[in-house]
């Protein structure tokens, strides 16, 4: 049943939307109404959007309170964590219409009355429309991820720095979503990023070596790399090389081929690594030729490997 309460937020008149108020675009409308909602103590979302069938341009749009409508009820019983009621039929909204003669959006409807209490300050950061990851926060999260600091720890550090979780401005789920979006952007550009990383390593130290093959269609082929530490280790312990491959351990199904050895403490040392497009004789010849050309001193006296026929 719809709540019969009548709650009108106390907000300064200059911050309230007014009928016939004009905006250049829908983003300006959302930002203005969201700023008003922040002062009032509620969250907003887009409800309905109508577009021109010919041009695809937005002709009308409605922004409503986050508690508008009603939650869907399922007849199937599932053992899930019980959550509070988030939608209780609130009628507060802001409606805009595109004026063709002015090429602007004008406010044609505004209802400021809610049927629920406004959100308190200590819970305001949980409202979705007011959560925001700033560019500084994104850079901070990226730096923390480079040193393997998990997202919950990142949030705990920020909480201490800003003086409470309510001052952070977002929740843990927002960081996970950002990381997911970044990974989505990286897919399809991994080869370029890998080459840029190798070139950066080479700029830091000229002894870093890498070789990347490219086929006729511009796709990445066989790749081999070795840093100065690995090459120095080969100079001391390169008499015996352990060579084996792993397959289908990455999303591209490429063959990963590490070349290993043992030092005088019987510890494993890495001489070089490679990604191969296939386990063929040509790929192994290419890899071992690059390995022999890169490493100092003589070729290894013994190579321990599996029983692969091509190898």
N, C-alpha and C positions, 0 to 999 in steps of 0.2 A: 504494500500500500504506500502511496506517495505521502511523504512527510508534509504536514500542514504548517510547518514553521515558516516564519517570514524574517529573514536576516538580511539587512542592508549594510554592506561594509562602509566604514567611515573613512573616506578618502577625500583628499582635497579636490575641489571642483575642477581645477586646471588639469588634473591628471585623469579625470573621468572622460570616457568617450561621450560624444554628443552627436545627435542626429545632424546629418548633412556635413559632417566633418570629412575632409577630402584627403586622400593618400595617393601616392604615385604608383605603388605596387602592393601586392599582397604581403610581402615580407615586412613592409613598413607597418601594415595593419597588425600583423602578428606581434611584432616587437612592441608596438604601442599598447595593445591589449594585454600582453604578457607583463609589461611593466606595471600597468594598472593592477593586474592580478597579484603581482608581487607585493604591492602596497596593501592590497585588500586581504590577502592571505588565502588564496586558492590557486589551483593550477588550471590550465586551459589546454584544449586540443581542437583540432579541426573536425567539424562534424560533416557538413555537406559541401560539395563543390560542383558547380555547373560550368561547362565549357561550351564554346561555340563549336558546332560540328564541322564547320568549314575550316576554321583557322586553329582550333584547339586552344584558343585564348580563354582564360577564366572570366566568366561573366558575372558570377555571384558566388559568395562563399559565406559560411557561417562558422564562427568560433564559439565554443561552448565551454562551460565549466567541466572539469574532469569528472565530476559526479553526475553528469547528465546521463539520461537513459537508465537502463536496468541491466544487471548482470544476467547472462544466459544461465538457465538452470537445466541440468542434465538429469534424465531419468535413470541413467546408469550409475550405480554406486561404486565409487573408487575410494580406496583408503589413501587420502591425501591430507596434507597439512591444511587445517582450517584457516582461512583468511577472513579478515573483516570485510564487511560490505563496502565496496568502493563506488558503486553507482546507485544513487537513490532518487533518480528522477529530477534533478535540479534543472530549473528552467532558465538560469542566467545564460545570456548569450550576447554575441555581437554579430550583426549581419551587414554585409557590404554588397554593393552593386556597381557594375562597371558602367560609367557614363561615357557613351561614345563621342558625344560632342566635345567633352573636355579631356577625354582619354585619361580619366582618373577614376579611382574607386571612392565611392561615397558611402557613409554609414547610413543605412536605412532602418536599422532596428537595434535597440540596445535595452537589455533587461538586466538590472543590477541586483535584483532580489534573489537570494538563495534560500534553500530550505534546510540548511545545515550550518553548523558553526564554522567559523573560519579556522584555518590551520594555525596552531601555535608556533612560536618562533623556533622552539627546539625541534620541531618536526618539519619545518618548512623546506629543509634540504632534500626531503624525500619526494617532493612533488616533481614529476617528470619534466614539466615545461620549464622549470627553473634550475634544473641541473645542467651544468655546462662544463666541458673540459676546455680550459684555455690552452693557448699555444705553449705557454710556459709549462703547464702541467703535462702536456703531451711530450714535450722535450724531456721533462724530469722522468716521466715513466719510461721513455725510451732508454735513457741513461741507466736507470735502475735495472732494467731488463738485461742490459749488456753485462752487468755483473751478477746476474742470476738472482736478483732480489724479487721474490714473488709478489703478486699484486696485493694480497692482504698486508704484507709487511710495508709496501709502499704507502698504502692508505694509513697505516698506523704511524709512520714517520710524518706524513703530512698532517695528521690529526694533532700530533704533538707540536709541530711548527706553527700551526695557525690557531691553536688554542681550543680545539674541540672539533668533533665530527660535524657539527652543524655549520662550521665555518669553512669546511672543505669545498662545498659547492657541488659535489657529486657523490655517487656511491660506487661500490666495488663493481657492480654490473656494468657501469658506464666505461670503466677501464677495460674490462674484458671485451666489450663491444668495439672499442677503439682498436684494440689489438687485432680483433677479427677483421675489421675493415682494412687495416694496414696490410695484413697478410693477403687479403683479397686483391689489393692493388699490386702486390709484389708478384703474384702468380702471372706468368707470361713474360716477366722481365727478369727472371732469375739469372739467366746467362749474362745479361748486361751488368747486373749487380755483382756477379761473381768476378767478371773481368775488371770492373772498377775497383773491387776490393784487392785483387791481385796487383793492379797498377799502383794503388795506394801503398801496398806493402813494398813494392819495388822502389817507390820514391823514398820511403823511409830507409831502405837498405838496398843498395845496388846488387848485393849478392843474392837477393831473393830471385828465384828463377821460376818461370811458368811458361807453359806452351799450351795454346788452345787452338784446336782445329775447327774450321768452319766449313760446312758442306756447300754445295752449289745453291741451295735455297736459303742460305744465311743462318742455318741452325747450328747449334753448338755440337761439336763432335768430341773426339778424345781430348782429355785435359790432363796435364801433369804439372805438379808444382812441388817445390822443395825450398825450405828457407835455409839461412846461413847456419843455424844451429844443427839442422839435420845433415847438411853437407860436411860440416866439421866432424860430426859424429861418425860419418862414413869413413873419413880419413883415418880414424883410429880403429874402428870396429867393423870395417867393410869387407872382411874376408869371407864372412858367411851372411847371406841375405835370405830371409824368410819371405816368401812371396805366395800369396793366396788371394782369392777374390770372393766377394760376397755379391749376391744378386737379389734384385727386387727389395732392397732395403730403403729405397727412396721413391718418391712419387713418380719419377720419370723412368724407373726400371733400369737405370744405368748400372753398369758393373763398377763396384768400388774396389780398387786394388791398392792396398797399402804395402809398402816395402819396408820390412822391419829387420832389426838386428839385435844383438845382445852385447852389452858392455862388460867390463871386467868385474862388475858386481852382479852379473847375471840378471840385469834389469833390461827390459825391452826398450829399445831406442828406435825412433822413426827416422827413416832415410828419405822418404818421399811418399806422395800419394797421387792417385790418378782416378779419373772417371773414364770408363771405356764404354763405347756404344754397344759393343758385343764381345763375346769371348771367342774371337777368331785369331788365326795365326797372324794376320796382318796387324791387328790391334796390339797383340803382345810384342811383335817385332818393333812396332812404333814406340811402345812404352819402354822397352829395354834399351833401345837406341837412345832415347831421350835421357834415360837414367844414366847410361854409360857416358853420354856427352856432358851431363851436368856434374857428376860426382868427381871429386879429385882423386888422383892416383889411378891404380890399375883396376880392371874389372874384378868383380868378386870371384874368389876361388871356388865357391860352392853356393848353389841356390837350392834351398829346400822348398818344395812346393807340393801340390797334390798331383793326382794322376790324370789331370785334364789332357786330352790328346793334343789339342791346339797348343797348349802351353809347352 
